[in-house]
Amino acid sequence: MGFTIGGIREMRSGARRRVRATECTAVAEYTGLWGWDVVPGARAVSGRCSCGDPVCAAPGAHPLSFAEPVPAGAGLDDAVKAWSEYPGAALLLPVGKAFDVIEVAEAAGRRALVRLERMGLPLGPVCVTPTGRARFFVAPGAAAELPQLLYRMGWDDADLDLHCLGPGSYVTAPPSDLGGLGPVRWLRPPTLDTAGAPPQARLLLGTLAYICHRTHF
C-alpha cells in the first residue's frame, strides 16, 4: 500500500522507504550542517495538489498548513523524528531569514555562474528547477534592495527576466520535486562556508543582469 497526503496516493513501499531515507538525510543536512529551517510542503500529482484544494494557486509548491517546521540546528535523530510526522512532504526552505534568492532563466544562470567563477567572485548555493529557472542564494535583504541596486547600475528591472524572492517566500529544495514536474537540483551545492554567509546581492547583480540582458536579446 502507498501512503497519502490529502488523498493523493504516492509510491510503493520499497520506493517510499528509499525516498524517505534520502529526504530525512537531506533535512538533517539542511538543519544540522547548513543552519536552515526546513518546512514540510505539499506535493502535486497530475496537477492535483496534496492540500486537497481543487483550485490551489501553487500545486505542490507551498507549505502544509498543519505542519511544523524542522528548525535550524536539528540533528539527524531529531530531523528524522520530526519528518516522520509528514510522510511524503516536499522539502521547502523559507526565504528571508538565512538567505534571499535571485532567480533568472536557467540558460542565463548557467552562463553567469561560469563567468562569476572565472572572475573569482564569492558565490553561494545555486539550484535549478524543472521549470527552467536558476536560483542564486544571496544574503538576506536582497529582495528589498534589488530595485535600487539595479537602478544604480543603470538597469531597468522591467526589461530583465530577473526576480528576487524575500521574506514570505519558499523554495523547493533538492531532492524534492517541484509541483510534480521533476526534481530540483543543485548546480552549486551549499558548503560550510557559503550556507551561513551567502554573498551580498550587489557582488553578483551586475553580471547576472548583463547575462540576462544578453540572453534575452
N, C-alpha and C positions, 0 to 999 in steps of 0.2 A: 504493500500500500504506500501511496505517496502521502505527503503532508500538504496542508493547505494554509494559505493566508487569505482571509476574506473570501474563501470559496474557490480560489484558483488552485487546481491540483498541479503539483510540481514533482518531477523526478522520481525515479525508482529508488529503493532503499540503498543499494550499493553506491550509486552515483550521489545520493543525498549525503551519505556519510563522508565520502571523499570531499565533496564541496564544502560541507560544514567544517571539516577539519582544516581545509585551506583557508576558509573565511575566518575561523576562530584564530588561526595563526596570524592572519593579516590584521585582525582587530587588535591583538596583543602587541603586534609590532607598531601599529599606529599610536596606540596609547602609551605603551611602555618605553619604546625607543624614541619615537618622534615627538611625543608630548602633545598629541592631538586628541580631542574628543572624537568619538565615533557615534553616529546616530543611526539606529535601525530604520531602514527605509522600505517603501513599498516596492513591489515587483510588478512587471507587466508581462502578460502573455497574450499574443494576438491582439494587441491594442487594448486589452482589458486590464485595468489596474486592480491590484490586490486589495486596495482600500474598499472596494465594493461600490464606489460611486460611478454610475454608468456615464456620467459626463465629467469625469475627473479632468482637470485642466492640465495636469502633468502626470500622465500614467507612468508608474514605475520610476518616478523621479522626485519623490517628496518624502519627508519623514512620516513614519507611522504615528498617528495622533496619540496613541495609548502607550508608546514605548519610551523608556527612559534612556538617555544617552549613556554610553560607557565613557567614564571620564578619563582625561589625560592622566597618566601615571599608573593606570591599572595594569597589573602584571598578567602573566599567562593564565594563572588559575582564576583570577577574578574576571578576566575578559571572557574566558570560556564559559564560566558560570553565568555571567550576565547575558552573553549572546545566545546561550541555550534557551533563554526565555522567548526568543523571537526567531524560531527556525524559518529559514528561507528568506530572511530580511536582507535587503541590499545594504552595503556599507556606504553611508553618507558622511561627509566631512563638513561641519559648519564653517562657513566663511566669515571672516571679520575679527576673529579672536587671535589665532596664531598666524593667519595669513589672509590676504586678499588674492584674487585671481584675475589675471589679464587673459582674455580669451580672443583668439584670432582663428582664421581658417587654417586647417591643418597644413596645407601646402606652404602658406606663408610662415607658419610656426616652425616647420622643419627647416626652411631656408634661413630664418632668423636665428635658430638655435646654432646652426653651423657657423654663421658669421659671429655670433656672440662668443662662442667657444674659441674661435680663432683670434678674436680681439682680447681674450683673456678677461672678460668681464665676469663679475660674480653672477652665479645663476642658482636658482632654487629648483625644486622639483618641477617637472613638466610632464603632463599626461595628454593623451589623445583620446577622443571619444569616437564611437561608431557613427556619429553624425557628422564627422569630418571637422572637428574643432580641436585646436590645441590650447591647453590651459597652462599658463605660466604662474607659478606660485610666487607671490611677492609680499613684501612687508605689509602689515595691516595699515589701513588708511589710504591705500591707493585709490579705492573707489571714489572717495570724497575729493581727492586731489586731481584725479585724471583730467577733467575738463580744463582746469587752469594750467596743468603741466603741458597738455597738448597746445593750448593757446600760446604759451610762452615759447614753444618750439616751432610755432608757425604752422601747425596742423589744424585742420578743421575736422573734429571728430565725426561730423555728419558724413564726411567723404571717405571715412575709413571703416573697414569691417573689423573693428577693434572695440571690445567692450570690457568693462571691469565689473567683477562681482564682489560685493562687500557684505557687511552685516545683514543677516536675514536670509542670505542665500545658502544653498548647499550644493556640493559637488559629489557626484558618484565616484567612489574610489575603487581602484583595482583590488580584487579581481571581479567585482560585481559588474553585471550588465546594466546598460542604461536603457530603461524603457523597453526591455525585451528586444533591442536592436543589435546587441552584441556587447562584448566586454570593453570596459575602459582599460587602457594600457599605459604603462609608464614609458615615456621617451627618455626621461632623465629621472631615475628613482630618487627618493629622498635619502639623505645621508645624515649622520650625526651633526655635521657642520651646517647643512642647509635647512634641515627641517625646522629647527628652532630659531633660525636667523635668516629668513629669505631676504633677497636683495630689495633695496628701495626701487620702486617702480621707475623713477627718473633715470636710473642707470641703464635700463633696458628699453625704455619707451621710444627713444629716437630711432633705434634700429628696428624695433617692431613696427613702428609707424611707417618708416621708409619701405620696408619689405612688403607690408600690407598694401601700400600705395602702388608699388611696382607690380605686385601680383594682380591687383585689381585692374590696373590699366595696361 
